[in-house]
């Protein structure tokens, strides 16, 4: 019976983007394994250096930035207006979303002081902006924002303390059109991101109650949508119908690039465009 890569070796090969077949290799003994590791690590490191050189000579931008630009252009072209709101959020605005001390999300918030935090979601600021735009502009109207959010999530392959959200919403459309429009918005975003296969699943949410989730064929939640009027609207004095959907950009990139770790796809000190710098 052969032996497989050690944990340290497998982690290193995984970081260098070894494929599944090579990660499953087995060997007669340690000398054969260690020699194979040196050979494979060297070949993979050489390939990753080539990718870094191609990035420098080519587009010069990591996938996260390119995806954000693509999505922003697509949504503006589809009639949505982009907004840019602060990264720092007040406790009061978060409370209007029902996120108070008894809420599950409260313990995941990065508090700066008693009354301010790093935003764990984009929705409170979008609510704040839309309440004025509904007064100023004709309906239906749609807005969106792309930006960093912060949560004390468990550190794992699918979670990160800092992640990039896209949140788009449309207000004032006929009530009977909401479900279809939500699906259209999901299709616009996934198509622009290069995700061509996904499922729509109904799910429970700690904030919105019920949601319509966008799930990859590998079971990764890419986005989550909701519809209103909703009980949360009352705190913002909003009475219009609406649909909204949020996506995690790093998770979209994970799906497109067939990656298993969100850390390679997001803002990082160790990776550039998913390529490890320790090569």
C-alpha positions as CSV (number, residue, x, y, z in Angstrom):
1,X,0.0,0.0,0.0
2,X,1.5,3.4,-1.1
3,X,1.7,6.6,0.8
4,X,0.3,10.0,-0.3
5,X,1.5,13.6,0.0
6,X,2.1,14.9,3.5
7,X,-0.3,17.6,4.6
8,X,2.4,20.3,4.2
9,X,3.2,19.1,0.7
10,X,-0.4,18.9,-0.3
11,X,-1.1,22.4,1.0
12,X,1.8,23.7,-0.9
13,X,0.8,22.0,-4.1
14,X,-2.8,23.1,-3.7
15,X,-1.6,26.7,-3.3
16,X,0.4,26.3,-6.6
17,X,-2.8,25.1,-8.3
18,X,-2.0,21.4,-8.7
19,X,-4.9,19.6,-10.3
20,X,-6.9,17.0,-8.4
21,X,-5.3,14.0,-10.1
22,X,-1.8,15.1,-9.0
23,X,-3.0,15.8,-5.5
24,X,-4.2,12.2,-5.4
25,X,-0.9,10.7,-6.3
26,X,0.5,7.8,-4.2
27,X,4.1,6.5,-3.9
28,X,6.0,3.4,-2.8
29,X,7.8,5.3,-0.1
30,X,9.0,8.6,1.2
31,X,12.1,9.0,-1.0
32,X,10.0,8.6,-4.1
33,X,7.3,10.9,-2.8
34,X,9.8,13.6,-1.8
35,X,11.5,13.5,-5.1
36,X,8.2,13.7,-6.9
37,X,7.2,16.7,-4.7
38,X,10.4,18.6,-5.6
39,X,9.9,18.0,-9.3
40,X,6.2,18.9,-9.3
41,X,6.7,22.0,-7.0
42,X,9.4,23.3,-9.4
43,X,7.2,22.8,-12.5
44,X,4.2,24.4,-10.9
45,X,6.2,27.4,-9.5
46,X,7.6,27.9,-13.0
47,X,4.1,27.9,-14.5
48,X,2.9,30.4,-11.9
49,X,5.8,32.7,-12.5
50,X,4.9,32.7,-16.2
51,X,1.3,33.7,-15.3
52,X,2.6,36.6,-13.2
53,X,4.7,37.8,-16.2
54,X,1.7,37.5,-18.5
55,X,-0.4,39.5,-16.0
56,X,2.3,42.2,-15.9
57,X,2.7,42.4,-19.7
58,X,-1.1,42.1,-20.3
59,X,-4.1,43.5,-18.5
60,X,-2.2,44.2,-15.4
61,X,-5.2,43.8,-13.1
62,X,-6.4,41.0,-10.8
63,X,-9.6,39.2,-11.5
64,X,-11.5,40.9,-8.7
65,X,-10.8,44.3,-10.1
66,X,-11.7,43.2,-13.6
67,X,-14.9,41.6,-12.5
68,X,-15.9,44.7,-10.6
69,X,-15.3,46.9,-13.7
70,X,-17.3,44.5,-15.9
71,X,-20.3,44.3,-13.5
72,X,-20.4,48.1,-13.1
73,X,-20.4,48.7,-16.8
74,X,-23.0,46.0,-17.4
75,X,-25.4,47.3,-14.8
76,X,-25.0,51.0,-15.8
77,X,-25.7,49.8,-19.4
78,X,-28.8,48.0,-18.1
79,X,-30.2,51.3,-16.6
80,X,-29.0,51.0,-13.0
81,X,-27.3,53.9,-11.3
82,X,-24.2,53.3,-9.3
83,X,-23.8,54.8,-5.8
84,X,-20.8,54.9,-3.5
85,X,-21.5,55.0,0.2
86,X,-19.2,55.0,3.3
87,X,-17.4,51.9,4.5
88,X,-18.1,52.9,8.1
89,X,-21.7,52.3,9.3
90,X,-23.6,53.6,12.3
91,X,-25.1,51.3,14.9
92,X,-28.5,53.0,14.3
93,X,-28.6,52.2,10.6
94,X,-27.6,48.6,11.3
95,X,-30.3,48.4,14.0
96,X,-32.9,49.4,11.3
97,X,-32.1,46.1,9.6
98,X,-32.9,44.3,12.8
99,X,-29.3,43.7,13.7
100,X,-29.2,44.4,17.4
101,X,-27.6,42.6,20.3
102,X,-30.0,39.6,20.1
103,X,-29.4,39.1,16.4
104,X,-27.1,36.3,15.1
105,X,-25.1,38.7,12.9
106,X,-24.4,41.1,15.7
107,X,-21.4,39.1,17.0
108,X,-19.9,39.0,13.6
109,X,-19.7,42.8,13.3
110,X,-16.3,44.6,13.5
111,X,-17.1,47.5,15.9
112,X,-14.8,50.6,15.7
113,X,-16.4,52.1,18.8
114,X,-19.7,52.1,20.6
115,X,-21.6,53.6,17.7
116,X,-19.7,52.8,14.5
117,X,-18.6,49.6,12.7
118,X,-17.2,48.4,9.5
119,X,-20.2,47.7,7.4
120,X,-21.2,44.0,7.4
121,X,-23.6,44.5,4.5
122,X,-24.5,47.2,1.9
123,X,-28.2,47.2,2.4
124,X,-28.6,49.8,5.2
125,X,-26.8,52.5,3.2
126,X,-28.7,51.6,0.1
127,X,-31.9,52.0,2.0
128,X,-30.8,55.4,3.2
129,X,-30.0,56.6,-0.3
130,X,-33.0,55.1,-2.0
131,X,-35.5,56.8,0.3
132,X,-34.4,60.2,-1.1
133,X,-34.1,59.0,-4.7
134,X,-37.7,57.7,-4.6
135,X,-38.7,61.3,-3.8
136,X,-36.5,62.8,-6.5
137,X,-36.8,60.4,-9.5
138,X,-39.5,58.8,-11.4
139,X,-40.1,55.1,-10.9
140,X,-39.2,52.4,-11.5
141,X,-35.6,53.1,-10.5
142,X,-32.7,50.9,-9.8
143,X,-29.4,51.5,-8.0
144,X,-26.4,49.3,-7.1
145,X,-23.2,49.4,-5.2
146,X,-20.0,47.4,-5.2
147,X,-17.7,47.5,-2.1
148,X,-16.0,45.7,0.7
149,X,-18.0,44.3,3.6
150,X,-16.6,42.9,6.9
151,X,-17.7,40.1,9.1
152,X,-16.1,37.9,11.8
153,X,-16.9,34.8,9.7
154,X,-15.3,31.5,10.5
155,X,-12.1,31.4,8.5
156,X,-12.5,28.7,5.9
157,X,-12.3,28.0,2.2
158,X,-15.6,29.8,1.6
159,X,-15.5,32.6,4.1
160,X,-13.3,35.7,4.6
161,X,-13.3,38.6,7.1
162,X,-13.3,41.0,4.2
163,X,-15.2,40.3,1.0
164,X,-16.6,42.3,-1.9
165,X,-20.3,42.6,-2.3
166,X,-22.5,43.7,-5.2
167,X,-26.0,44.7,-4.2
168,X,-28.5,45.9,-6.8
169,X,-32.1,46.8,-6.2
170,X,-35.1,48.1,-8.2
171,X,-38.0,50.0,-6.7
172,X,-41.5,50.8,-8.0
173,X,-42.2,48.0,-10.4
174,X,-45.6,46.2,-10.6
175,X,-46.0,43.7,-7.8
176,X,-46.8,40.8,-10.2
177,X,-43.5,41.5,-12.0
178,X,-41.2,41.1,-9.0
179,X,-40.4,37.4,-9.3
180,X,-39.6,37.6,-13.0
181,X,-37.5,40.7,-12.5
182,X,-35.5,39.2,-9.7
183,X,-34.6,36.3,-12.0
184,X,-33.7,38.7,-14.8
185,X,-31.3,40.5,-12.5
186,X,-29.7,37.3,-11.4
187,X,-29.2,36.4,-15.0
188,X,-27.6,39.7,-15.9
189,X,-25.0,39.4,-13.2
190,X,-24.1,35.8,-13.6
191,X,-23.8,36.1,-17.4
192,X,-21.5,39.1,-17.0
193,X,-19.4,37.3,-14.5
194,X,-19.1,34.2,-16.7
195,X,-21.2,31.9,-14.6
196,X,-23.4,30.0,-17.0
197,X,-24.8,27.2,-14.8
198,X,-26.6,27.8,-11.5
199,X,-29.7,27.0,-9.6
200,X,-32.2,29.2,-7.9
201,X,-33.2,27.9,-4.4
202,X,-35.6,29.3,-1.8
203,X,-33.9,29.7,1.6
204,X,-34.2,31.3,5.0
205,X,-32.4,34.5,5.9
206,X,-31.6,35.9,9.4
207,X,-32.3,39.4,8.0
208,X,-35.0,39.1,5.3
209,X,-36.7,35.9,6.4
210,X,-37.1,34.2,3.0
211,X,-34.7,34.6,0.1
212,X,-34.1,33.3,-3.4
213,X,-30.5,32.1,-3.5
214,X,-28.3,31.8,-6.6
215,X,-26.3,28.5,-6.1
216,X,-23.5,27.1,-8.2
217,X,-23.5,23.6,-9.5
218,X,-21.0,22.8,-6.8
219,X,-23.4,24.0,-4.1
220,X,-21.7,27.3,-3.4
221,X,-24.1,30.2,-2.6
222,X,-23.2,33.0,-5.0
223,X,-26.0,35.5,-4.3
224,X,-29.2,36.0,-2.5
225,X,-32.3,37.9,-3.5
226,X,-35.4,39.2,-1.7
227,X,-38.6,41.2,-2.5
228,X,-40.7,43.9,-0.9
229,X,-42.7,45.4,0.5
230,X,-41.1,43.9,3.5
231,X,-41.4,44.6,7.3
232,X,-37.9,46.2,7.3
233,X,-39.2,48.9,4.9
234,X,-41.2,50.6,7.7
235,X,-38.1,51.8,9.5
236,X,-37.1,53.7,6.3
237,X,-40.6,54.9,5.5
238,X,-40.6,53.1,2.2
239,X,-43.9,51.7,0.9
240,X,-42.9,50.9,-2.7
241,X,-42.5,47.4,-4.2
242,X,-38.9,46.4,-4.8
243,X,-36.6,43.5,-5.7
244,X,-33.0,43.3,-4.6
245,X,-30.1,40.8,-4.9
246,X,-26.6,40.7,-3.6
247,X,-23.6,38.7,-4.9
248,X,-20.2,37.9,-3.4
249,X,-17.6,38.8,-6.1
250,X,-15.0,36.4,-4.7
251,X,-17.4,33.5,-4.9
252,X,-18.3,34.3,-8.5
253,X,-14.6,34.2,-9.2
254,X,-14.2,30.9,-7.4
255,X,-16.9,29.4,-9.6
256,X,-15.5,30.7,-12.8
257,X,-11.9,29.7,-12.0
258,X,-12.9,26.4,-10.4
259,X,-11.1,27.4,-7.2
260,X,-11.9,25.9,-3.8
261,X,-10.4,28.8,-1.7
262,X,-11.9,32.2,-1.4
263,X,-8.5,33.6,-0.1
264,X,-6.9,33.3,-3.5
265,X,-9.7,35.3,-5.2
266,X,-10.0,38.3,-2.8
267,X,-7.9,41.1,-1.5
268,X,-4.6,39.5,-0.4
269,X,-1.0,40.0,0.7
270,X,-0.1,36.4,-0.4
271,X,-1.8,36.2,-3.8
272,X,-2.1,38.3,-6.9
273,X,-4.9,37.3,-9.3
274,X,-5.0,34.0,-7.5
275,X,-1.3,33.4,-8.1
276,X,0.8,32.7,-5.0
277,X,3.7,35.2,-4.5
278,X,5.7,32.6,-2.5
279,X,7.2,31.1,-5.7
